[in-house]
Amino acid sequence: ETQLVLQNSDNGVEFFLCLSNYSLTRNHININSITNQMMLATRLRSIRSNHITAAAFSTQPIDSNDSPPHRFKYDAPWLHYYTNHKHPDVMNFINGSFQHPNDANMKFSDNIECSDPSTNKVLSYIPESSSKQDDASTTPSSLEQAIAAAKGAYPSWSSTPVQTRQRLLLEYAHFLHKKEVCEEIAYWITLENGKTMADAMGDVWRGLEVVEAATRVGNDMMGDSLQNLSSGLDTISYRVPLGVCAGIAPFNFPAMIPLWMAPLSLATGNTYVLKPSEKTPSASMLLASYLNDLGLPPGVLNVVNGSRDTVDGLLTHPDIKAISFVGSNSAGEHIHDVGSKNGKRVQANLGAKNHATILMDDADRASTIKAIVGAAFGAAGQRCMALSVVILVGDLSVSQGWVDEVVEEAKKLKVGNGFQEGVDVGPLISKEAIERAEGIIQSSIDEGAICRLDGRGVVVDGFEDGHFLGPTLIDLNCVNSNEPITNPAYTEEIFAPVLTILTVPTLDDAIKITNNNPYGNGCALFTSSGAAARKYQFEIEAGQVGINVPIPVPLPFFSFTGNKASIRGDVNFYGKVSLLLRFAAHITSGFSPQTHYFDFALASRV
């Protein structure tokens, strides 16, 4: 039976949908003509048979002078429209349900806006989850509520058999494999981030690979044992979860990075508080609600929104045992320092300046140029493994032909809105991002660089206010590997579709330049020479090396192994060394057992 109850209020009409002993798959119900000002869409989300789990709802007020009510393609139960603002507030996901900021006595600030980078129009407002309405309030902040929910869920979840936890994640992986599910997540990624739908689908898929890895985590959780360490003395060690862990995700991979973080932590028995980027919150909300609908106990996974204040709240809270972070160096260094000082285990992947070296005499020219253009300008250059520097090895006169061909290939790329067919390069995330990128381009030119392809000033029809920057190529000509390269196009992580090209005479020069760069996320060599490939592989200092592979990101049974200034701490993402566990060593002698707990230091390089 289905029961529909109406409740009138000053703000409109709210729907509460109660289902009992009813098996129903995901649906949309559109309810028209409730009032002249209101249309409500109620989504029934994975209601399981024989019991009630969750019935999420969203409501959207319609201005009579506004466009049609379907502002978004999909229903969004994490958006709350009953405020004094024209645009909705983004709710938090705490203890198994979406909670509006006002329900947590939080301050609300107009200053945190989530906007569509293709139009520069506001989509929603983001709360600062660490805030309260006033300092005298005794109601915990939303952040405190989320941490308390995770702490409360930990005893039960950590004692849940590992195969039960794995089985739930196996069901989650199966659910995420569905094309319509991937498309829904990708829609919100493209809307808030701007990347193309194809790139957004890849964002989801690479995160799904880590979920799949989390379904077989039992082997990696096994400890060690040794019989007869001494006469009548055996030692057995167990790897056990840490407790409440937290993740701080960036804007550039709204699905992949949260899926790097939470599933492995949950599989190993930890509970979790995730803070997505305030620029791209919706994918995390959707991922959390999906897992909740599949039966994850309330409080095991929570999502809170905010910016620096909320981050600092996570870093200093005594109940948070570990922090995962991906983002810029300035933020990552702060997070690692503050988190470490407050006794957290911290894994932090930071910035990058990834170099590709091309041996012009023996690299396959056509395939190499296509690989370089895709790796440099795909996702508008907004990824930590984008190729931002190309080193051509050989004669300068020969290199100019390569540069010309890269320019011609880059010109074929279409700049535009990510939802449009055939678009290759979407917008940058914000006005500040494009202003910074254009400023660095101009500074590099002022300091003597040659701009072979200038993407500034590109205008996309119908999206004139978007943050678009076309593919840009900066040529530094021939450089001396014995002297520092000071041009800002080389020294700065631009995080935009900007490629810097330089030429050196030998492979040794290219290796020296790459190793002298402070970053060490990844690099690549393009060659048909096995000897050159082996030399490069063992002499280079970057954490991930590709041979004729432009973006050498490892699959999740390995680890993401950045190096130098691209990482803080000694814990890599995914793979065996990433697991957020500690050792519990049980030492038994005769009839007097003693138990000692100690932190386990994980290996930093693989």
C-alpha positions in Angstrom: 0.0 0.0 0.0 1.1 3.6 -0.6 0.0 6.4 1.6 0.4 10.0 0.7 0.2 12.7 3.4 0.0 16.4 2.7 1.2 19.0 5.2 0.6 22.7 4.7 3.1 25.3 5.9 4.0 28.9 5.2 6.7 27.9 2.9 4.7 25.6 0.7 3.6 21.9 0.7 5.8 19.0 1.9 5.2 15.5 0.9 5.9 12.5 3.1 5.7 9.2 1.3 5.3 6.1 3.4 5.7 2.6 2.0 5.3 -0.6 3.8 5.9 -4.2 2.6 6.3 -2.9 -0.9 9.1 -3.7 -3.4 9.8 -0.8 -5.7 12.6 0.2 -8.0 13.8 3.8 -8.6 11.0 6.0 -10.0 10.0 9.5 -10.5 6.5 10.9 -9.6 5.6 14.3 -10.9 2.7 16.0 -9.0 1.3 18.9 -10.9 -1.2 21.6 -10.1 -0.8 21.5 -6.3 -0.8 25.3 -6.3 -0.2 27.9 -9.0 3.3 28.4 -7.6 4.4 24.9 -6.9 5.4 21.7 -8.6 6.9 18.8 -6.6 8.9 15.9 -7.7 9.2 13.0 -5.3 11.7 10.3 -5.9 11.4 6.9 -4.5 14.9 5.5 -4.0 15.5 1.8 -4.0 12.7 0.9 -1.5 13.5 -2.7 -0.4 10.9 -5.3 0.0 9.3 -6.1 3.4 10.6 -3.1 5.2 10.9 0.7 5.0 14.4 2.1 4.3 14.3 5.6 2.9 11.9 7.8 0.9 13.8 10.9 -0.2 11.9 13.9 -1.4 12.8 17.2 -2.9 10.6 20.2 -3.5 11.1 23.1 -5.9 9.2 26.4 -5.7 8.5 28.0 -9.1 8.6 31.7 -9.8 5.8 32.6 -12.2 8.3 34.7 -14.1 10.9 32.0 -14.1 11.7 29.3 -16.7 9.9 26.0 -16.7 10.1 24.0 -13.4 12.5 21.4 -14.6 15.7 23.4 -13.8 17.6 20.1 -13.4 17.3 17.0 -15.4 17.3 14.8 -12.3 15.6 15.1 -9.0 17.9 16.2 -6.2 16.8 15.4 -2.7 19.9 17.1 -1.2 18.7 20.5 -2.4 16.4 22.4 -0.1 14.3 25.2 -1.6 12.6 26.6 1.4 14.8 29.6 2.2 14.8 33.3 1.5 17.2 32.7 -1.3 16.4 32.4 -5.0 18.5 29.3 -5.3 18.5 26.1 -3.1 20.7 25.3 -0.2 22.7 22.1 -0.3 21.9 19.9 2.6 24.2 17.6 4.5 23.9 13.8 4.7 24.1 12.8 8.3 23.1 9.6 10.0 21.3 8.2 7.0 19.3 11.2 5.9 19.6 14.7 4.3 19.5 17.5 6.8 18.9 21.1 6.1 21.4 23.6 7.6 18.6 25.4 9.6 17.8 22.0 11.2 21.4 22.0 12.6 21.2 25.6 13.9 23.9 26.6 11.4 24.8 30.0 10.0 24.1 30.3 6.3 26.4 32.4 4.1 25.6 33.8 0.7 29.4 33.9 0.1 29.7 30.1 -0.7 28.1 29.7 -4.1 28.1 26.7 -6.3 27.9 27.9 -9.9 27.7 26.4 -13.4 31.1 27.3 -14.9 29.7 27.2 -18.4 27.2 30.1 -17.6 28.6 31.6 -14.4 25.1 31.3 -13.0 24.5 30.2 -9.3 23.2 26.7 -8.9 23.0 26.5 -5.1 24.4 27.8 -1.9 26.8 25.8 0.3 26.6 25.8 4.2 29.6 26.0 6.4 29.0 22.8 8.4 31.2 23.8 11.3 29.2 26.9 12.1 26.3 27.5 14.5 23.6 30.2 14.4 25.3 31.9 17.3 28.1 31.2 19.7 25.7 30.7 22.6 23.8 27.9 20.8 24.0 24.6 22.7 22.9 22.6 19.6 25.9 20.9 18.0 27.0 22.1 14.6 26.3 19.9 11.6 29.9 18.8 11.5 29.8 17.8 15.1 26.6 15.8 14.5 28.2 14.0 11.6 31.2 13.0 13.6 29.0 11.9 16.5 27.0 9.8 14.1 30.1 8.2 12.7 31.5 7.5 16.1 28.2 6.0 17.3 28.0 3.7 14.2 31.7 2.6 14.6 31.3 -0.2 17.3 28.7 -2.0 15.3 30.2 -1.5 11.9 33.7 -2.4 12.9 32.5 -5.7 14.3 30.4 -6.5 11.2 32.1 -9.5 9.5 34.4 -8.4 6.7 32.6 -10.6 4.2 29.4 -8.8 5.0 31.0 -5.4 4.4 32.5 -6.6 1.2 29.2 -8.0 0.0 27.5 -4.7 0.5 30.2 -3.0 -1.5 29.9 -5.7 -4.2 26.2 -4.8 -4.5 27.2 -1.1 -4.6 29.7 -1.8 -7.4 27.0 -3.7 -9.3 24.6 -0.8 -8.9 27.1 1.8 -10.1 27.7 -0.3 -13.2 24.3 0.5 -14.5 24.4 3.0 -17.4 21.5 5.1 -16.1 23.2 5.4 -12.7 26.5 6.5 -14.2 24.7 9.0 -16.4 22.9 10.5 -13.5 26.2 11.0 -11.6 27.9 12.3 -14.7 25.1 14.9 -15.2 25.8 16.5 -11.9 29.5 16.4 -12.5 29.2 18.2 -15.9 26.7 20.7 -14.5 28.9 21.8 -11.5 32.4 21.0 -12.8 32.0 21.7 -16.6 33.8 18.7 -17.9 32.3 16.9 -20.9 29.8 14.1 -20.3 32.3 11.6 -21.7 34.9 12.8 -19.3 32.4 12.8 -16.4 31.5 9.2 -17.2 35.2 8.3 -17.0 35.3 10.1 -13.7 32.7 7.7 -12.3 34.2 4.6 -14.0 37.7 5.2 -12.5 36.1 5.6 -9.1 34.1 2.4 -9.6 37.3 0.5 -10.1 38.3 1.3 -6.5 34.9 0.2 -5.3 35.6 -3.1 -7.0 38.9 -3.4 -5.3 37.2 -2.8 -1.9 35.1 -5.9 -2.5 38.2 -8.1 -2.0 39.9 -6.3 0.8 39.9 -9.2 3.2 43.3 -10.5 1.9 44.9 -7.2 2.5 43.6 -7.0 6.0 45.2 -10.2 7.2 47.9 -9.9 9.9 50.8 -12.1 10.7 51.7 -14.9 13.1 54.8 -16.8 14.2 54.8 -19.9 16.3 57.4 -20.6 19.0 58.9 -17.1 19.0 60.3 -18.4 22.2 59.6 -21.5 24.2 55.8 -21.6 24.6 55.5 -18.2 23.1 53.5 -17.4 19.9 52.7 -14.1 18.3 49.7 -13.2 16.3 49.0 -9.7 14.9 45.7 -8.4 13.6 45.1 -5.4 11.4 42.1 -3.6 12.8 40.3 -0.4 11.8 41.3 3.0 13.2 37.8 4.5 13.9 36.2 7.6 12.4 38.1 8.7 9.3 37.5 11.7 7.1 38.0 12.7 3.4 38.5 16.1 1.9 37.8 15.9 -1.9 38.7 18.4 -4.7 36.5 19.8 -7.4 38.2 18.2 -10.4 37.1 14.6 -9.8 33.8 14.9 -7.9 33.1 11.1 -8.1 36.5 9.4 -8.5 38.2 10.9 -5.5 35.4 10.3 -3.0 35.3 6.7 -4.3 39.1 6.6 -3.8 38.5 7.5 -0.2 35.3 6.1 1.4 34.8 2.6 0.1 38.2 1.2 1.2 37.8 2.8 4.6 34.3 1.4 5.0 35.4 -2.1 3.8 38.1 -2.2 6.5 35.6 -1.4 9.2 36.0 2.4 9.7 33.2 4.9 9.6 33.5 8.0 7.5 32.9 11.8 7.2 33.3 13.1 3.7 33.6 16.8 2.8 33.3 17.3 -1.0 34.5 20.4 -2.7 32.1 23.3 -2.2 32.2 23.8 -6.0 31.0 20.3 -6.8 28.9 18.8 -3.9 26.2 16.8 -5.7 28.2 13.8 -6.9 29.2 13.0 -3.3 25.6 13.4 -2.1 24.4 11.1 -4.8 27.0 8.5 -4.1 26.3 8.5 -0.3 22.5 8.3 -0.8 22.9 5.3 -3.2 24.9 3.4 -0.7 22.4 4.3 2.0 19.6 3.0 -0.1 21.4 -0.3 -0.6 21.4 -0.9 3.2 24.5 0.8 4.7 23.7 1.4 8.3 22.9 5.1 9.3 26.0 7.0 10.5 28.6 4.8 8.8 29.0 7.3 5.9 28.2 11.0 6.3 28.7 14.0 4.0 29.2 17.5 5.2 29.6 20.7 3.2 31.7 23.8 3.7 35.1 25.3 3.1 38.2 26.0 5.3 36.3 26.3 8.6 34.8 22.9 8.1 38.2 21.4 7.0 39.8 22.8 10.2 37.0 21.3 12.2 37.8 17.9 10.8 41.6 18.4 11.3 41.3 19.3 15.0 38.4 17.1 16.2 39.7 14.5 18.6 37.4 11.7 17.3 38.8 11.9 13.8 41.6 9.4 13.5 42.7 9.8 9.9 42.4 12.3 7.1 42.6 11.8 3.3 43.1 14.8 1.0 43.6 15.5 -2.7 44.1 19.1 -3.9 46.5 22.0 -4.1 49.9 22.3 -2.4 48.9 25.2 -0.2 45.8 23.4 1.1 47.5 20.1 1.4 50.5 21.4 3.3 48.1 23.0 5.8 46.0 19.9 6.1 49.0 17.6 6.6 50.7 20.0 9.2 47.5 20.7 11.2 46.2 17.1 11.0 49.6 15.6 12.0 49.9 18.0 15.0 46.5 16.9 16.1 47.5 13.2 16.1 45.8 12.2 12.8 47.3 9.9 10.2 47.2 11.9 7.0 47.4 10.9 3.4 47.6 13.9 1.1 48.1 14.1 -2.7 49.0 17.6 -3.8 50.0 19.5 -6.9 51.9 18.4 -10.0 53.9 19.5 -13.0 54.0 16.3 -15.1 56.7 16.1 -17.8 56.6 14.1 -21.0 59.9 13.5 -22.8 59.8 12.8 -26.5 62.8 11.2 -28.3 62.1 12.8 -31.7 64.4 10.5 -33.6 62.5 7.3 -32.7 59.1 8.1 -31.2 56.1 7.2 -33.3 55.1 10.7 -34.4 51.4 10.5 -35.1 50.4 8.5 -32.0 52.7 10.6 -29.8 51.2 13.9 -30.9 47.6 12.6 -30.3 48.6 11.3 -26.9 50.2 14.6 -25.9 47.2 16.7 -27.0 44.7 14.5 -25.2 46.7 14.4 -22.0 47.5 18.1 -21.9 44.1 19.6 -22.8 41.6 16.9 -21.8 39.4 17.9 -18.8 40.6 21.5 -19.6 43.9 20.6 -18.0 42.2 20.4 -14.5 43.7 17.1 -13.3 46.8 16.3 -11.3 48.1 13.9 -13.9 47.6 16.2 -16.9 50.8 16.6 -19.0 51.7 20.2 -18.6 55.3 20.1 -19.9 56.8 18.4 -23.0 60.5 18.1 -23.5 61.6 17.5 -27.0 64.9 15.7 -27.3 67.0 16.5 -30.4 67.8 19.3 -32.6 66.0 22.6 -32.2 65.3 23.0 -35.9 63.6 19.5 -35.9 61.5 20.4 -32.8 59.7 23.2 -34.5 58.1 20.8 -36.9 56.8 18.8 -33.9 55.5 22.0 -32.2 53.7 22.9 -35.4 52.0 19.5 -35.5 51.0 19.7 -31.9 49.5 23.1 -32.6 47.5 21.8 -35.6 46.2 18.8 -33.6 45.2 21.1 -30.6 43.3 23.4 -33.0 41.0 20.5 -33.8 39.7 20.4 -30.3 36.2 22.0 -29.7 35.7 24.2 -26.7 32.3 24.4 -25.2 29.6 23.4 -22.8 30.2 19.8 -21.5 26.7 18.7 -22.4 27.2 19.6 -26.1 28.0 16.9 -28.6 31.5 16.9 -29.9 33.0 19.2 -27.2 36.5 18.3 -26.1 37.4 21.1 -23.7 35.0 22.4 -21.2 35.3 25.5 -19.0 37.6 26.2 -16.1 36.0 25.8 -12.7 35.7 29.5 -11.7 36.4 33.1 -12.7 39.4 33.1 -10.4 40.8 30.1 -12.1 40.6 31.5 -15.6 42.0 34.9 -14.5 44.9 33.2 -12.9 45.6 31.0 -15.9 45.4 34.0 -18.3 47.7 36.0 -16.0 50.4 33.3 -16.0 50.2 33.1 -19.8 50.7 36.8 -20.2 53.6 36.8 -17.6 55.3 34.0 -19.5 55.1 35.9 -22.7 56.4 39.1 -21.0 59.4 37.0 -19.9 60.3 35.9 -23.4 58.2 32.8 -24.1 56.6 32.4 -27.5 52.8 31.7 -27.5 52.4 29.3 -30.4 48.7 28.9 -29.7 46.7 31.3 -27.7 43.4 30.1 -26.2 42.5 33.3 -24.4 39.4 35.2 -25.4 37.5 32.2 -26.8 33.8 32.8 -26.9 31.2 29.9 -27.0 27.9 30.8 -28.6 25.1 30.7 -26.0 27.6 30.5 -23.1 29.3 33.9 -23.4 29.6 34.2 -19.6 31.4 30.9 -19.2 34.9 30.4 -18.0 36.4 29.2 -21.2 40.1 29.0 -22.1 41.1 27.3 -25.3 44.1 25.1 -25.7 47.3 27.2 -25.3 50.8 26.3 -26.2 53.8 28.1 -24.7 57.2 27.5 -26.4 60.4 28.1 -24.3 62.6 27.0 -27.2 66.0 25.5 -26.2 66.8 25.5 -22.5 70.0 24.7 -20.6 69.5 21.9 -18.1 72.3 23.3 -15.9 70.4 26.5 -15.3 67.1 26.9 -13.5 64.0 27.5 -15.6 62.2 30.5 -14.2 59.5 31.2 -16.7 56.1 31.1 -14.9 54.6 28.9 -17.6 57.1 26.2 -16.3 57.3 26.9 -12.6 53.5 27.3 -11.9 50.9 24.6 -11.7 48.5 26.4 -14.0 45.7 23.8 -13.8 44.3 24.8 -17.2 44.6 23.7 -20.9 48.1 25.2 -21.2 51.1 23.1 -22.4 54.7 24.3 -22.1 57.2 22.9 -24.6 61.0 23.1 -24.4 63.8 21.5 -26.3 67.1 19.9 -25.1 69.8 18.0 -26.9 69.9 14.7 -24.9 67.9 12.4 -22.9 70.2 13.0 -19.9 69.2 16.7 -20.1 65.5 15.8 -20.1 65.9 13.5 -17.1 67.9 16.2 -15.2 65.2 18.9 -15.9 62.4 16.5 -14.9 64.1 15.5 -11.7 65.0 19.1 -10.8 61.3 20.0 -10.8 60.0 20.1 -7.2 56.9 18.0 -8.2 56.9 14.3 -8.8 53.4 13.0 -9.5 54.0 11.4 -12.9 55.9 11.5 -16.1 56.1 9.8 -19.5 58.7 8.9 -22.2 57.8 8.4 -25.8 60.3 6.2 -27.6 60.7 3.0 -29.5 64.1 2.3 -27.9 64.1 -0.3 -25.1 67.4 0.9 -23.8 66.2 4.5 -23.5 63.0 3.4 -21.8 64.9 1.3 -19.2 67.3 4.2 -18.6 64.4 6.6 -18.1 62.4 4.3 -15.9 65.2 3.8 -13.4 66.7 7.3 -13.3 63.6 9.3 -13.1 62.3 10.4 -9.7 58.5 10.8 -10.4 56.3 8.4 -8.6 54.5 7.1 -11.7 56.2 6.5 -15.0 54.6 5.8 -18.4 56.5 4.5 -21.4 54.4 5.6 -24.4 51.6 6.0 -21.9 50.8 9.7 -21.4 48.9 9.4 -18.1 50.2 6.5 -16.1 47.6 6.2 -13.3 47.8 2.7 -11.8 44.8 0.5 -11.4 43.6 0.1 -7.8 45.4 -3.1 -6.9 48.5 -1.0 -7.1 48.8 2.3 -5.3 48.8 5.9 -6.6 52.4 6.7 -5.8 53.3 10.4 -6.2 56.6 11.7 -5.0 58.5 14.8 -3.8 56.3 17.9 -3.4 53.3 16.0 -4.9 52.6 14.1 -1.7 52.7 14.7 2.0 52.9 11.8 4.5 53.8 8.2 3.7 50.4 6.7 3.0 49.4 6.3 -0.7 45.9 6.2 -2.1 44.4 2.8 -2.7 46.3 -0.5 -3.1 47.4 -2.5 0.0 49.5 0.3 1.5 46.5 2.6 1.6 44.4 0.7 4.1 43.5 2.7 7.2 44.3 0.1 9.8 46.4 -0.4 12.8 48.1 -3.5 14.2 46.9 -5.2 17.4 49.6 -7.6 18.5 48.5 -10.4 21.0 51.4 -12.0 22.8 50.7 -15.1 24.8 53.1 -16.8 27.3 51.8 -19.6 29.4 48.4 -18.6 30.9 49.1 -14.9 31.1 47.9 -13.1 27.9 49.0 -9.5 27.4 47.7 -7.3 24.6 49.7 -4.3 23.2 48.3 -1.9 20.7 50.6 0.2 18.5 50.4 2.2 15.3 51.7 0.5 12.2 53.9 2.6 9.9 53.0 1.9 6.3 55.5 1.8 3.4 55.8 5.0 1.5 56.9 3.8 -1.9 55.9 0.8 -4.0 
